Amino acid sequence: MAAFSIYAWLELWARAVEKAGTFDAAKVVAVMNGYTNEPTSIGPYSFTPTLHIQARTALLITAIMKGKTTVVEQVTLPKAIPDDVLYRQN
């Protein structure tokens, strides 16, 4: 999943750079923090000032046959991962 996630993140980053009209990190992050279910090639992504990871991202089950990757199934969690699970310390 991580390999696919970076492509979605880069799509969103490029979109934010275009909207901000700059590569200035603070301005680009401000745009990205406004994303709620922003479409990407692997499903919607959301960001907030306090959460830059995806707590409801689509999980992709893929198959590789004869050198080609295909999505077999896509599952999205019905609700966000609770903070106490997402940030557990033990």
Contacts in CASP RR format, 6 or more apart in sequence:
PFRMAT RR
TARGET T0000
AUTHOR 0000-0000-0000
METHOD contacts of the structure
MODEL  1
MAAFSIYAWLELWARAVEKAGTFDAAKVVAVMNGYTNEPTSIGPYSFTPT
LHIQARTALLITAIMKGKTTVVEQVTLPKAIPDDVLYRQN
1 57 0 8 1.000
1 59 0 8 1.000
1 60 0 8 1.000
4 42 0 8 1.000
4 60 0 8 1.000
5 42 0 8 1.000
5 54 0 8 1.000
5 57 0 8 1.000
7 40 0 8 1.000
7 41 0 8 1.000
7 42 0 8 1.000
8 40 0 8 1.000
8 41 0 8 1.000
8 42 0 8 1.000
8 43 0 8 1.000
8 45 0 8 1.000
9 45 0 8 1.000
11 40 0 8 1.000
11 41 0 8 1.000
12 32 0 8 1.000
12 35 0 8 1.000
12 38 0 8 1.000
12 40 0 8 1.000
12 45 0 8 1.000
12 47 0 8 1.000
13 28 0 8 1.000
13 32 0 8 1.000
15 31 0 8 1.000
15 38 0 8 1.000
16 28 0 8 1.000
16 29 0 8 1.000
16 31 0 8 1.000
16 32 0 8 1.000
16 35 0 8 1.000
17 23 0 8 1.000
17 28 0 8 1.000
19 31 0 8 1.000
20 27 0 8 1.000
20 28 0 8 1.000
20 30 0 8 1.000
20 31 0 8 1.000
21 27 0 8 1.000
22 28 0 8 1.000
32 47 0 8 1.000
32 52 0 8 1.000
33 47 0 8 1.000
33 48 0 8 1.000
33 49 0 8 1.000
34 47 0 8 1.000
34 48 0 8 1.000
35 45 0 8 1.000
35 46 0 8 1.000
35 47 0 8 1.000
36 46 0 8 1.000
37 44 0 8 1.000
37 45 0 8 1.000
37 46 0 8 1.000
38 44 0 8 1.000
38 45 0 8 1.000
38 46 0 8 1.000
42 58 0 8 1.000
42 60 0 8 1.000
43 57 0 8 1.000
43 58 0 8 1.000
44 58 0 8 1.000
45 54 0 8 1.000
45 57 0 8 1.000
46 54 0 8 1.000
46 56 0 8 1.000
53 86 0 8 1.000
55 77 0 8 1.000
55 80 0 8 1.000
55 81 0 8 1.000
55 86 0 8 1.000
56 76 0 8 1.000
56 77 0 8 1.000
56 79 0 8 1.000
56 80 0 8 1.000
56 81 0 8 1.000
57 76 0 8 1.000
57 77 0 8 1.000
58 74 0 8 1.000
58 75 0 8 1.000
58 76 0 8 1.000
59 74 0 8 1.000
59 75 0 8 1.000
59 76 0 8 1.000
59 77 0 8 1.000
60 71 0 8 1.000
60 73 0 8 1.000
60 74 0 8 1.000
61 71 0 8 1.000
61 72 0 8 1.000
61 73 0 8 1.000
61 74 0 8 1.000
61 75 0 8 1.000
62 69 0 8 1.000
62 70 0 8 1.000
62 71 0 8 1.000
62 72 0 8 1.000
63 69 0 8 1.000
63 70 0 8 1.000
63 72 0 8 1.000
64 70 0 8 1.000
END
